[in-house]
Amino acid sequence: YGDGAPVDPNEPTYCVCKRVSFGEMIACENEDCAIEWFHFACVGLSSDATHKGKWYCETCKAELRKK
């Protein structure tokens, strides 16, 4: 993430980018989501947006449509 801070190899990774937690993030509402947390920028959300209601990642949205 380019800020020069050392990356702890044991720190968990999140999001479709598979990077560590930083900045604003949103959780997928699916309890069984394999990723769970996503960086706003990676999923096309702006940090100044107000998010109302439930949010699902693209993978979980596709799964829900199949049901």
C-alpha positions, 0 to 999 in steps of 0.5 A: 500500500505504498506508505513505506510501513513494513508489512507483517507477514502474519497480518490477515489479508482481506478484500479482492486485492488480498491486502491488509486492512487499511482505510475505510472498509465495508463488510459483506452481509453474508455470514459465509462470505469467504472474504468478509471485509473489502476496501471501499476503493476496490469495490467501487465505493466512495469514502464520502458515500452514505451506505444504507441497507445491506451490502453484499460483495459481487461473489455473494450477490451472484450466489444469492441470485442463484438461490 
